[in-house]
């Protein structure tokens, strides 16, 4: 489970706000300096970095060979996610997103508390910070049979960051939207090393669909059915039947005046996706998703 720490921005108007954001990002320190500052805030362990113009992967020095492998996967996820989210002719961010692959749960907790300056929530394994002066994410690679392979976890975090950027820094949305988009992107890419895990993931969605009595996006959806149902829903929205409306869906979480947030069903409606259609289409498709 990930947490998106979206930095709230103040401004005199939309035009001024956008101008301030662009200027702040343009003035960010070089990626190597940002990576060093972020890693040093967590602890004194030496680090290694692999970067391109879009993503920088930072790992413990002892895992230096993995940095380039993670970067290669992360770039595939970024390209696929960016296209689905409507970034056909532009990049989601003008300077590299720094991704810290931390050695353990303790270091991840330090990153959240010291860098993002908030309390660690139960079950968190990754977190994204996107704002006028922050463009980074961190995760620890939780092991276990039900957890995705390590490089898949890194790729999904990058895809999640793309969704978070399209949703917008001021606009609250459920964490499962970006998390589910990350998993949906894994299914879209269907890379050979991940296929066994993804097949099992589809089977979980098949089973959940048969027993779920509430809409996947409902706040009352919980338990073992919730995550596989929502992940498969995000695939249908991002890469399936409703993909043409997906960028509009992500952009629909902008609250109206005096409105705290936009509910998921309302965002779907604003994007032109009828809730009844999404529910029935998902139910008939997810039960036999292969």
C-alpha positions in Angstrom: 0.0 0.0 0.0 1.3 3.4 -0.9 0.7 6.9 0.4 0.7 10.0 -1.7 1.9 13.1 0.1 0.6 15.8 -2.2 2.1 19.2 -1.2 -0.7 21.9 -1.1 0.2 25.0 -3.0 -1.0 28.6 -2.3 -1.5 31.2 -5.1 -3.5 34.1 -6.4 -4.9 32.2 -9.3 -4.5 29.2 -11.5 -2.2 31.0 -14.0 0.0 32.4 -11.2 0.0 29.0 -9.5 1.1 27.1 -12.6 3.9 29.7 -13.2 5.2 29.3 -9.7 5.2 25.5 -10.0 7.1 25.6 -13.3 9.6 28.1 -11.9 10.1 26.1 -8.7 10.7 22.8 -10.5 13.0 24.5 -13.0 15.1 25.7 -10.0 15.3 22.3 -8.4 18.9 21.2 -7.7 20.5 18.8 -10.1 19.3 15.2 -9.6 22.5 14.0 -8.1 22.4 16.7 -5.4 18.7 15.9 -4.7 19.4 12.2 -4.5 22.3 12.8 -2.1 20.3 15.1 0.1 17.3 12.7 0.3 19.5 9.6 1.0 21.5 11.4 3.6 18.4 12.4 5.4 17.6 8.7 5.9 21.1 7.7 7.1 24.8 7.6 6.5 24.8 4.4 4.3 26.6 4.9 1.0 24.4 4.9 -2.1 24.5 4.4 -5.8 22.3 6.0 -8.5 21.2 5.3 -12.1 19.3 8.0 -13.9 17.9 9.2 -17.2 16.1 12.5 -17.9 12.9 11.2 -16.4 13.7 9.0 -13.4 16.6 8.5 -10.9 16.9 5.3 -9.0 18.8 5.4 -5.7 19.8 2.2 -3.9 22.3 1.2 -1.2 25.8 1.0 -2.6 25.9 -2.7 -2.0 23.1 -3.1 -4.5 24.7 -0.9 -7.2 24.2 -3.4 -10.0 20.5 -3.4 -9.4 20.1 0.4 -9.9 20.4 0.2 -13.7 18.0 -2.9 -13.8 15.4 -1.0 -11.8 15.8 2.1 -14.0 15.3 0.1 -17.2 12.0 -1.3 -15.8 11.0 2.0 -14.3 11.3 3.7 -17.7 9.1 1.2 -19.4 6.5 1.8 -16.7 6.8 5.5 -17.0 6.4 5.5 -20.8 3.3 3.2 -20.7 1.7 5.0 -17.8 2.3 8.5 -19.2 0.6 7.5 -22.5 -2.4 6.1 -20.6 -2.6 9.2 -18.4 -2.7 11.6 -21.4 0.9 12.7 -21.5 1.3 11.9 -25.2 3.4 14.9 -26.1 4.7 16.0 -22.8 6.5 14.5 -19.8 4.7 14.2 -16.4 7.5 16.1 -14.8 10.2 18.4 -16.2 13.1 17.1 -14.1 13.8 13.5 -12.9 11.6 11.9 -10.3 14.0 10.6 -7.5 13.0 7.1 -6.4 14.7 5.8 -3.2 14.8 2.0 -3.0 15.4 1.7 0.8 16.9 -1.3 2.5 14.2 -2.0 5.0 11.1 -0.9 6.8 13.0 1.1 9.4 14.7 3.2 6.7 11.4 3.7 5.0 9.9 5.0 8.2 12.7 7.4 8.6 12.2 8.7 5.1 8.5 9.3 5.7 9.1 11.1 9.1 12.2 13.1 8.2 11.7 13.9 4.5 7.9 13.9 4.1 7.5 15.1 7.7 4.5 13.0 8.6 3.6 9.9 10.6 4.0 6.5 9.1 0.7 4.8 8.5 0.0 1.1 9.1 0.7 -1.1 6.1 2.6 1.5 4.1 5.4 0.2 1.9 5.8 3.2 -0.5 5.1 6.9 -0.6 5.1 9.7 -3.2 5.8 13.4 -2.7 4.9 15.7 -5.6 4.8 19.4 -5.2 6.4 22.7 -6.0 9.7 21.8 -4.2 9.4 18.0 -4.0 9.6 15.4 -6.7 10.5 12.1 -5.1 9.2 8.7 -3.9 10.5 6.0 -1.6 9.7 2.4 -0.9 11.0 -0.7 0.8 10.8 -4.0 -1.0 8.6 -6.0 1.2 9.2 -9.8 0.7 6.6 -12.5 0.6 4.7 -14.7 -1.9 1.8 -12.2 -2.2 4.2 -9.3 -2.9 5.2 -8.4 -6.4 8.8 -9.0 -7.5 11.2 -6.2 -6.5 11.6 -4.5 -9.9 7.9 -4.7 -10.5 7.3 -2.9 -7.2 9.7 -0.1 -8.4 8.0 0.1 -11.7 4.5 0.3 -10.2 5.6 3.1 -7.9 6.7 5.2 -10.9 3.4 4.5 -12.7 1.6 5.5 -9.5 3.5 8.8 -9.5 2.3 9.5 -13.1 -1.3 9.1 -12.0 -0.7 11.3 -8.9 0.7 14.0 -11.1 -2.3 13.9 -13.5 -4.7 14.0 -10.6 -3.0 17.1 -9.3 -1.1 18.3 -6.3 -4.2 20.0 -4.7 -6.8 17.3 -5.3 -7.4 14.4 -2.8 -8.2 11.0 -4.2 -8.1 7.5 -2.7 -4.7 5.9 -2.6 -6.0 2.8 -4.4 -6.5 4.9 -7.6 -2.7 5.4 -8.0 -1.8 2.0 -6.5 -4.3 0.3 -8.8 -3.0 2.1 -11.8 0.5 0.9 -11.0 -0.7 -2.7 -11.0 -2.8 -2.1 -14.1 0.4 -1.0 -15.8 2.1 -4.2 -14.8 -0.7 -6.1 -16.5 -0.5 -3.9 -19.6 3.2 -4.5 -20.0 3.0 -8.1 -19.1 6.8 -8.5 -18.9 8.0 -12.1 -19.0 9.6 -12.2 -15.5 6.3 -11.1 -13.9 3.8 -13.2 -15.7 3.5 -15.9 -13.1 2.7 -13.3 -10.5 0.3 -11.5 -12.8 -1.6 -14.7 -13.6 -2.1 -15.3 -9.9 -3.2 -11.7 -9.5 -5.8 -12.1 -12.2 -7.1 -15.2 -10.4 -7.6 -13.2 -7.3 -9.6 -10.7 -9.3 -11.7 -13.5 -10.9 -12.5 -14.8 -7.4 -13.3 -11.4 -5.9 -15.6 -10.5 -8.8 -17.7 -13.6 -8.1 -18.4 -12.7 -4.5 -18.3 -8.9 -4.4 -21.7 -7.3 -3.8 -20.6 -3.7 -3.7 -19.1 -1.6 -6.4 -15.3 -1.7 -6.3 -15.0 2.1 -5.9 -17.4 2.1 -2.9 -16.0 3.1 0.4 -17.8 0.1 1.9 -15.7 -2.4 -0.2 -13.2 -4.0 2.1 -11.5 -7.2 3.1 -9.7 -9.6 0.7 -12.0 -8.7 -2.2 -11.1 -5.0 -2.1 -7.6 -4.8 -3.6 -7.9 -7.3 -6.5 -11.3 -5.8 -7.4 -10.0 -2.3 -7.5 -6.8 -3.3 -9.3 -8.8 -5.0 -12.1 -11.2 -2.0 -12.2 -8.2 0.3 -12.8 -7.0 -1.9 -15.6 -10.5 -1.6 -17.2 -10.4 2.2 -16.8 -6.8 2.8 -17.9 -6.2 0.1 -20.6 -9.5 -1.5 -21.3 -13.0 -0.4 -22.3 -12.9 3.1 -20.9 -9.3 3.9 -21.7 -10.1 6.9 -23.9 -11.7 8.6 -20.9 -9.0 7.7 -18.4 -7.0 11.0 -18.6 -10.3 12.9 -18.0 -11.1 10.6 -15.1 -7.7 11.4 -13.4 -8.3 15.0 -14.0 -11.8 15.0 -12.6 -10.7 15.0 -8.9 -10.6 18.8 -8.9 -13.1 19.9 -6.1 -15.6 22.6 -6.8 -15.7 25.7 -4.7 -16.5 24.8 -1.1 -16.1 21.1 -1.9 -13.4 19.2 0.0 -13.0 16.3 -2.4 -14.5 14.6 -5.4 -15.8 11.1 -4.8 -14.7 8.4 -7.3 -18.1 7.8 -8.8 -18.5 11.6 -9.3 -15.1 11.7 -11.1 -16.2 8.9 -13.3 -19.4 10.7 -14.2 -17.5 13.9 -14.9 -15.2 12.0 -17.3 -18.2 10.5 -19.1 -18.1 7.0 -17.6 -21.5 6.0 -16.3 -21.4 4.2 -13.0 -23.9 1.5 -14.0 -22.1 0.8 -17.2 -18.7 0.5 -15.4 -20.2 -1.8 -12.8 -21.9 -4.1 -15.2 -19.0 -4.1 -17.7 -16.5 -4.9 -14.9 -18.6 -7.7 -13.4 -18.9 -9.5 -16.8 -15.3 -8.9 -17.8 -13.4 -9.5 -14.5 -14.9 -12.9 -13.8 -13.1 -14.4 -16.8 -10.1 -12.0 -17.1 -7.1 -14.0 -18.5 
